[in-house]
Amino acid sequence: MASSEEAFDRFWRWKKASTVLKLTVLTKGGTPERFIGEIFAIDDEALVVGFLASKTRDFRQICFADASFGLEDRALSAERTTGDVLRFEER
């Protein structure tokens, strides 16, 4: 398990490097959604990350206020108290 500080350090590293990421969103009882894109905004205090999908140019504002994090070499997973799981992987 990783802290939110460690997770947001990773988000900042990916943003500064313009790293292309695959975001998989698993909602409880739903079909997984997958997006390819980049992090375009970060608010450390509010624990919010902005993600821009490359293909559609749609953006998502993702709140991690109630999340627990797992870090791997090239990936980050976040599980919310609602059971939703978000996984960011370097491409």
C-alpha positions in Angstrom: 0.0 0.0 0.0 1.3 3.5 -0.9 0.5 6.9 0.6 -1.4 9.6 -1.3 1.9 11.6 -1.3 3.7 8.8 -3.1 0.8 8.4 -5.6 0.7 12.1 -6.3 4.5 12.2 -6.7 4.0 9.6 -9.5 1.2 11.6 -11.1 3.5 14.7 -11.1 6.4 12.7 -12.7 4.0 11.4 -15.4 2.6 14.9 -16.0 6.1 16.5 -16.3 7.3 13.9 -18.7 4.0 13.9 -20.7 3.8 10.2 -20.3 1.1 8.4 -22.3 -1.0 6.3 -20.0 -3.6 3.6 -20.3 -6.4 4.3 -17.8 -8.7 1.4 -16.9 -11.8 2.2 -14.8 -13.6 -0.7 -13.1 -16.8 0.3 -11.5 -18.6 -2.0 -9.2 -20.8 -4.2 -11.4 -19.9 -2.3 -14.5 -18.0 -3.0 -17.7 -14.4 -1.9 -17.7 -13.7 1.4 -19.5 -10.3 2.0 -21.1 -8.7 5.3 -22.1 -5.4 6.3 -23.6 -4.1 9.8 -22.7 -2.1 12.0 -20.4 -2.4 13.7 -17.1 -3.0 17.4 -17.7 -3.8 18.9 -14.3 -3.1 18.0 -10.6 -4.4 19.5 -7.4 -2.5 17.9 -4.5 -4.6 19.6 -1.8 -8.0 18.4 -3.2 -6.5 15.0 -4.3 -7.8 15.5 -7.9 -6.1 14.6 -11.2 -7.2 15.7 -14.6 -6.9 13.1 -17.4 -7.2 13.9 -21.1 -8.1 11.1 -23.4 -6.0 11.4 -26.6 -8.5 9.9 -29.1 -11.7 11.8 -28.1 -10.0 14.9 -26.4 -12.4 14.4 -23.5 -11.2 15.1 -20.1 -12.0 13.5 -16.7 -11.6 15.1 -13.3 -10.7 12.2 -11.0 -11.0 12.6 -7.2 -8.8 10.3 -5.0 -9.9 11.7 -1.6 -11.2 8.3 -0.4 -8.7 6.1 -2.3 -6.0 3.6 -1.2 -3.1 3.3 -3.6 -0.8 0.6 -4.9 2.4 1.4 -6.8 4.3 -0.7 -9.3 7.3 0.1 -11.5 5.2 1.4 -14.4 1.7 1.4 -12.9 -0.5 2.9 -10.2 -3.8 1.5 -8.9 -6.3 3.3 -6.8 -9.3 1.7 -5.0 -12.1 3.8 -3.7 -14.2 3.0 -0.7 -17.1 2.5 -3.2 -15.2 -0.5 -4.7 -14.3 1.3 -7.9 -10.8 0.6 -9.1 -8.7 2.9 -11.4 -5.4 1.6 -12.9 -2.9 3.8 -14.7 -0.3 2.1 -16.8 2.6 3.6 -18.8 2.4 2.8 -22.5 
